[in-house]
Amino acid sequence: MERYLNEKDYLIIIIISLRYYETISGMNTSVEGDERTSNTVYIHKQLQSEFIQNGCRNYRFIPILFPGAKKCYIPTWLQNTHVYSWPKDRDDILRRLMRVEKYNPPPIGPLPTIVSIPL
C-alpha cells in the first residue's frame, strides 16, 4: 500500500460514499471495523498531506461519488477539484485513468501574415 501512495505515477481513485464520509469524519466508531477504519483514515491523511504539499493542486486523485452519496460527503480539501459521478461519468473516468484527452486539440495552422501600414 505504501508503494502506491509514495509512487507518483499511480492514479488514486477515492470512492465517496456515506460509509467513507462517516469513517474519515470520525462518526463511524464500530469496534469490528477498527482495523479497516484506521487504514482508511491513515490513507485519507496521507492523500490530504500530498495534496497540500502540491500547493493544493490535484495531480493524481480521482474522486468518484457513488450512488446515494451527496456532495457534502466530499472532503473539504477535494471540493475544488473535478468530482466524477458513478455511473453517469463512467467514460470520463476511464479516459482519466487511461490518460486520454476527451477532445483533441486542433492542429496548429500556418502563422498569420502581419501587414504593417504606416500612418
SVG drawing of the C-alpha trace seen along z (x, -y; Angstrom):
<svg xmlns="http://www.w3.org/2000/svg" viewBox="-29 -59 36 66">
<polyline fill="none" stroke="black" stroke-width="0.4" points="0.0,0.0 2.8,-2.4 4.4,-1.9 1.2,-3.0 0.9,-6.1 4.5,-7.1 5.0,-6.4 3.5,-9.4 2.9,-7.5 -0.2,-5.8 -3.6,-7.5 -5.7,-7.0 -9.4,-6.6 -11.3,-7.9 -14.7,-6.4 -17.0,-8.9 -19.9,-7.3 -21.7,-7.7 -19.6,-5.0 -16.3,-6.7 -17.6,-10.1 -18.5,-8.6 -15.1,-6.8 -12.9,-9.9 -15.0,-12.3 -14.9,-10.0 -18.6,-9.3 -18.0,-5.5 -17.0,-4.1 -17.7,-0.4 -15.4,2.0 -15.4,4.7 -14.2,2.4 -11.4,0.9 -8.5,2.0 -10.4,1.1 -11.2,-2.3 -7.7,-3.0 -6.4,-2.1 -8.9,-4.3 -8.2,-7.3 -4.4,-6.7 -4.7,-6.7 -7.0,-9.7 -4.5,-11.7 -1.6,-10.7 -3.6,-11.8 -4.5,-15.1 -0.9,-15.7 0.2,-15.1 -2.5,-17.4 -1.3,-20.2 2.4,-19.6 1.4,-20.0 0.1,-23.5 -3.5,-22.3 -3.3,-21.0 -4.8,-17.7 -2.4,-15.7 -3.5,-12.1 -6.6,-11.8 -9.9,-10.8 -12.8,-11.4 -15.9,-9.5 -19.4,-10.0 -21.2,-6.7 -25.0,-6.4 -26.7,-7.8 -23.7,-9.9 -24.1,-13.7 -21.6,-16.4 -21.3,-17.3 -19.5,-13.9 -16.6,-15.1 -13.6,-16.0 -13.2,-19.8 -9.7,-19.6 -11.0,-17.8 -14.0,-20.1 -12.2,-22.4 -11.3,-19.6 -13.3,-17.8 -15.5,-15.1 -17.0,-12.3 -20.3,-10.6 -20.7,-6.9 -22.1,-5.5 -23.0,-8.7 -19.4,-9.8 -18.1,-6.3 -16.5,-7.2 -14.8,-10.3 -13.4,-8.2 -12.0,-5.6 -10.4,-8.4 -8.8,-9.9 -7.4,-6.5 -6.0,-5.9 -4.7,-9.5 -6.6,-10.1 -8.0,-13.6 -11.7,-13.9 -11.1,-16.4 -8.1,-16.5 -6.7,-20.0 -6.9,-21.3 -3.7,-21.1 -1.5,-24.2 -2.1,-26.1 0.2,-28.5 1.2,-31.7 -0.9,-34.7 0.6,-37.3 1.1,-40.6 0.8,-43.6 2.2,-46.9 0.7,-50.1 2.5,-53.3 0.3,-56.1"/>
</svg>
